[in-house]
Amino acid sequence: MLTICFAALDTEDERISFEEIYNDNKNILYNCAYSVLRDVPSAEDAVQDAFVSLARNFEKTKQMDRNQIRGYMIIIVRNAAFKIYNKRKREIATEDIYMDEEDTSDMTVDVENKELAGILFQMIKKLDPKYGDVIMLKYYHGMHDKEIADSLGLTTENVKVRLHRGRNTLKKMLKEEGNND
């Protein structure tokens, strides 16, 4: 994959810097993508898409420090994962129609939880990105407030406020949908 990305970079210094970014972030980006997709090949595709995008827009990173680059990359890989998730969801939707009724008797609780998780996931995507990003990083990627603050260039207090406002907005959205649980 690095060879593909190196083709988009002009100088040896850029290639070295890109490789450092790659080595520093590949695992956390994979974990982010996997938490959305729950599929190894798809998560790897999302990470590759994110690094190709970074290589194409490498000029943007020159003014950023390591934590800002990590936050930028997390948002890129999250968006790539959402794109893959939505594409896969459209493809799989028709398969669900033909599910055998015998298999569903033990799965009603799991289906309800998956349905609620799907609803929440779609609602988080509809949130203002300043709230949706911190919620995704906190609850889907397991980052601590300090890590989120460092990655996005915010204060810890600002992260807490955004989490609070984002959760309140999600609660309102759920009530509007009729899911008061």
KAZIWO-V252865 format. One record per residue. N is the residue number from 1. RES is the residue in one small letter. PHI is phi in whole degrees, -180 to 180 (999 if undefined). OMEGA is omega in radians with two decimals (* if undefined). D_CENTER is the distance of its C-alpha to the mean C-alpha in whole Angstrom. Layout:
n->N res->RES phi->PHI omega->OMEGA d_center->D_CENTER
n->N res->RES phi->PHI omega->OMEGA d_center->D_CENTER
//
This chain:
n->1 res->m phi->999 omega->-3.13 d_center->20
n->2 res->l phi->-59 omega->-3.13 d_center->22
n->3 res->t phi->-62 omega->3.11 d_center->25
n->4 res->i phi->-62 omega->-3.11 d_center->23
n->5 res->c phi->-69 omega->-3.14 d_center->21
n->6 res->f phi->-60 omega->-3.14 d_center->24
n->7 res->a phi->-63 omega->-3.13 d_center->26
n->8 res->a phi->-86 omega->-3.09 d_center->24
n->9 res->l phi->-99 omega->-3.00 d_center->25
n->10 res->d phi->-89 omega->-3.00 d_center->29
n->11 res->t phi->-117 omega->3.10 d_center->30
n->12 res->e phi->-66 omega->3.09 d_center->30
n->13 res->d phi->-61 omega->3.10 d_center->29
n->14 res->e phi->-64 omega->3.13 d_center->26
n->15 res->r phi->-65 omega->3.12 d_center->25
n->16 res->i phi->-66 omega->3.13 d_center->26
n->17 res->s phi->-62 omega->3.12 d_center->24
n->18 res->f phi->-62 omega->-3.14 d_center->21
n->19 res->e phi->-63 omega->3.07 d_center->22
n->20 res->e phi->-64 omega->3.11 d_center->21
n->21 res->i phi->-62 omega->3.13 d_center->18
n->22 res->y phi->-60 omega->-3.11 d_center->17
n->23 res->n phi->-65 omega->3.14 d_center->19
n->24 res->d phi->-71 omega->-2.94 d_center->17
n->25 res->n phi->-117 omega->-3.00 d_center->14
n->26 res->k phi->-60 omega->-3.10 d_center->14
n->27 res->n phi->-71 omega->3.14 d_center->13
n->28 res->i phi->-67 omega->3.12 d_center->11
n->29 res->l phi->-68 omega->3.08 d_center->8
n->30 res->y phi->-62 omega->3.13 d_center->10
n->31 res->n phi->-62 omega->3.10 d_center->9
n->32 res->c phi->-62 omega->-3.12 d_center->5
n->33 res->a phi->-65 omega->-3.13 d_center->6
n->34 res->y phi->-65 omega->-3.13 d_center->9
n->35 res->s phi->-65 omega->3.09 d_center->8
n->36 res->v phi->-85 omega->-2.95 d_center->6
n->37 res->l phi->-95 omega->-3.12 d_center->9
n->38 res->r phi->55 omega->-3.10 d_center->12
n->39 res->d phi->-152 omega->-3.05 d_center->14
n->40 res->v phi->-60 omega->-3.11 d_center->15
n->41 res->p phi->-60 omega->3.14 d_center->16
n->42 res->s phi->-67 omega->3.10 d_center->13
n->43 res->a phi->-64 omega->3.10 d_center->10
n->44 res->e phi->-63 omega->3.09 d_center->13
n->45 res->d phi->-62 omega->3.14 d_center->13
n->46 res->a phi->-63 omega->3.12 d_center->10
n->47 res->v phi->-64 omega->3.11 d_center->10
n->48 res->q phi->-61 omega->3.10 d_center->14
n->49 res->d phi->-58 omega->-3.13 d_center->13
n->50 res->a phi->-64 omega->-3.13 d_center->11
n->51 res->f phi->-72 omega->3.05 d_center->14
n->52 res->v phi->-64 omega->3.09 d_center->16
n->53 res->s phi->-62 omega->3.10 d_center->15
n->54 res->l phi->-60 omega->-3.12 d_center->16
n->55 res->a phi->-61 omega->3.14 d_center->19
n->56 res->r phi->-68 omega->-3.08 d_center->20
n->57 res->n phi->-117 omega->-3.01 d_center->19
n->58 res->f phi->-64 omega->3.13 d_center->20
n->59 res->e phi->-58 omega->-3.10 d_center->23
n->60 res->k phi->-64 omega->-3.05 d_center->20
n->61 res->t phi->-81 omega->-3.07 d_center->20
n->62 res->k phi->-63 omega->-3.14 d_center->23
n->63 res->q phi->-95 omega->-3.05 d_center->23
n->64 res->m phi->-104 omega->3.00 d_center->20
n->65 res->d phi->-92 omega->-3.06 d_center->21
n->66 res->r phi->-57 omega->-3.11 d_center->19
n->67 res->n phi->-67 omega->3.10 d_center->17
n->68 res->q phi->-67 omega->3.10 d_center->16
n->69 res->i phi->-63 omega->3.13 d_center->15
n->70 res->r phi->-61 omega->3.11 d_center->12
n->71 res->g phi->-62 omega->3.11 d_center->11
n->72 res->y phi->-60 omega->-3.13 d_center->11
n->73 res->m phi->-68 omega->3.12 d_center->10
n->74 res->i phi->-63 omega->3.12 d_center->7
n->75 res->i phi->-67 omega->3.12 d_center->6
n->76 res->i phi->-63 omega->-3.09 d_center->8
n->77 res->v phi->-70 omega->3.08 d_center->6
n->78 res->r phi->-63 omega->3.12 d_center->3
n->79 res->n phi->-65 omega->3.08 d_center->6
n->80 res->a phi->-64 omega->3.12 d_center->8
n->81 res->a phi->-66 omega->3.10 d_center->6
n->82 res->f phi->-60 omega->-3.13 d_center->7
n->83 res->k phi->-62 omega->3.12 d_center->10
n->84 res->i phi->-66 omega->3.14 d_center->11
n->85 res->y phi->-60 omega->-3.12 d_center->10
n->86 res->n phi->-65 omega->3.09 d_center->13
n->87 res->k phi->-63 omega->-3.14 d_center->15
n->88 res->r phi->-65 omega->-3.14 d_center->15
n->89 res->k phi->-61 omega->3.11 d_center->16
n->90 res->r phi->-65 omega->-3.12 d_center->19
n->91 res->e phi->-71 omega->-3.06 d_center->20
n->92 res->i phi->-84 omega->-3.06 d_center->20
n->93 res->a phi->-54 omega->-3.13 d_center->22
n->94 res->t phi->-71 omega->3.12 d_center->25
n->95 res->e phi->-67 omega->-3.12 d_center->25
n->96 res->d phi->-63 omega->-3.13 d_center->25
n->97 res->i phi->-63 omega->-3.04 d_center->28
n->98 res->y phi->-96 omega->-3.13 d_center->30
n->99 res->m phi->-64 omega->-3.11 d_center->29
n->100 res->d phi->-70 omega->-3.09 d_center->32
n->101 res->e phi->-63 omega->-3.14 d_center->33
n->102 res->e phi->-61 omega->-3.09 d_center->35
n->103 res->d phi->-76 omega->-3.03 d_center->31
n->104 res->t phi->-86 omega->-3.06 d_center->30
n->105 res->s phi->-61 omega->-3.13 d_center->32
n->106 res->d phi->-88 omega->-2.98 d_center->31
n->107 res->m phi->-106 omega->-3.02 d_center->27
n->108 res->t phi->-61 omega->3.13 d_center->27
n->109 res->v phi->-67 omega->3.14 d_center->26
n->110 res->d phi->-63 omega->3.13 d_center->23
n->111 res->v phi->-64 omega->3.12 d_center->23
n->112 res->e phi->-64 omega->3.11 d_center->23
n->113 res->n phi->-65 omega->3.12 d_center->20
n->114 res->k phi->-65 omega->3.13 d_center->18
n->115 res->e phi->-64 omega->3.11 d_center->19
n->116 res->l phi->-64 omega->3.11 d_center->18
n->117 res->a phi->-62 omega->3.10 d_center->15
n->118 res->g phi->-65 omega->3.11 d_center->14
n->119 res->i phi->-64 omega->3.12 d_center->16
n->120 res->l phi->-61 omega->-3.13 d_center->14
n->121 res->f phi->-59 omega->3.13 d_center->10
n->122 res->q phi->-66 omega->3.13 d_center->12
n->123 res->m phi->-69 omega->3.11 d_center->14
n->124 res->i phi->-62 omega->3.11 d_center->11
n->125 res->k phi->-64 omega->-3.13 d_center->10
n->126 res->k phi->-83 omega->-3.14 d_center->14
n->127 res->l phi->-65 omega->2.96 d_center->14
n->128 res->d phi->-54 omega->-3.08 d_center->15
n->129 res->p phi->-53 omega->-3.13 d_center->12
n->130 res->k phi->-66 omega->3.06 d_center->13
n->131 res->y phi->-93 omega->-3.11 d_center->13
n->132 res->g phi->-62 omega->-3.12 d_center->10
n->133 res->d phi->-64 omega->-3.12 d_center->8
n->134 res->v phi->-68 omega->3.09 d_center->10
n->135 res->i phi->-66 omega->3.11 d_center->10
n->136 res->m phi->-62 omega->-3.11 d_center->6
n->137 res->l phi->-65 omega->-3.10 d_center->8
n->138 res->k phi->-74 omega->-2.95 d_center->11
n->139 res->y phi->-96 omega->3.14 d_center->11
n->140 res->y phi->-94 omega->-3.08 d_center->8
n->141 res->h phi->-112 omega->3.02 d_center->8
n->142 res->g phi->67 omega->3.14 d_center->12
n->143 res->m phi->-81 omega->3.07 d_center->12
n->144 res->h phi->-82 omega->-3.10 d_center->16
n->145 res->d phi->-55 omega->-3.13 d_center->16
n->146 res->k phi->-63 omega->3.12 d_center->18
n->147 res->e phi->-64 omega->3.12 d_center->15
n->148 res->i phi->-63 omega->3.14 d_center->13
n->149 res->a phi->-59 omega->3.14 d_center->16
n->150 res->d phi->-64 omega->-3.10 d_center->17
n->151 res->s phi->-68 omega->-3.07 d_center->14
n->152 res->l phi->-101 omega->3.11 d_center->14
n->153 res->g phi->72 omega->-3.14 d_center->18
n->154 res->l phi->-118 omega->2.99 d_center->18
n->155 res->t phi->-87 omega->3.12 d_center->21
n->156 res->t phi->-62 omega->3.11 d_center->20
n->157 res->e phi->-62 omega->3.13 d_center->22
n->158 res->n phi->-64 omega->3.09 d_center->20
n->159 res->v phi->-62 omega->3.14 d_center->17
n->160 res->k phi->-61 omega->3.13 d_center->19
n->161 res->v phi->-64 omega->-3.14 d_center->20
n->162 res->r phi->-65 omega->3.08 d_center->17
n->163 res->l phi->-62 omega->-3.13 d_center->16
n->164 res->h phi->-61 omega->-3.12 d_center->19
n->165 res->r phi->-66 omega->3.12 d_center->19
n->166 res->g phi->-64 omega->3.10 d_center->16
n->167 res->r phi->-63 omega->3.11 d_center->17
n->168 res->n phi->-63 omega->3.11 d_center->21
n->169 res->t phi->-64 omega->3.10 d_center->19
n->170 res->l phi->-63 omega->3.11 d_center->17
n->171 res->k phi->-60 omega->3.12 d_center->21
n->172 res->k phi->-62 omega->3.14 d_center->23
n->173 res->m phi->-63 omega->3.12 d_center->21
n->174 res->l phi->-65 omega->3.11 d_center->21
n->175 res->k phi->-64 omega->3.11 d_center->25
n->176 res->e phi->-65 omega->3.12 d_center->25
n->177 res->e phi->-78 omega->-3.14 d_center->24
n->178 res->g phi->90 omega->3.13 d_center->26
n->179 res->n phi->-109 omega->-3.02 d_center->24
n->180 res->n phi->-76 omega->-3.06 d_center->26
n->181 res->d phi->-65 omega->* d_center->25
//
